[in-house]
């Protein structure tokens, strides 16, 4: 299936199409994130990038390939991640609270599990 067909299915709201998108491009997005931020934060950057993709899917204009668009979002997400990390590092979290990054991971995981019916990394 071509990227344009996949995009059409995504825009129509087909959840299985999202799973196919993850399966097709997760590795490339992680490679970009790993090259930019290293292994420690690569998964966080990719998760944030997937959220950005879902939020801006209607804004894809087709001026580049879908893969280029996704990898660009991943690279730009790194910049936002770095800014957020600096701001969070300046704040002292109260003892016993869950950090903002961990909460974001939990929320994203629930969204992905719901969208794919289980784990997007195993069964999509």
Secondary structure as GFF3:
##gff-version 3
##sequence-region A 1 124
A	DSSP	alpha_helix	3	11	.	.	.	ID=ss1
A	DSSP	alpha_helix	15	37	.	.	.	ID=ss2
A	DSSP	alpha_helix	39	56	.	.	.	ID=ss3
A	DSSP	three_ten_helix	57	59	.	.	.	ID=ss4
A	DSSP	alpha_helix	66	90	.	.	.	ID=ss5
A	DSSP	alpha_helix	100	116	.	.	.	ID=ss6
###
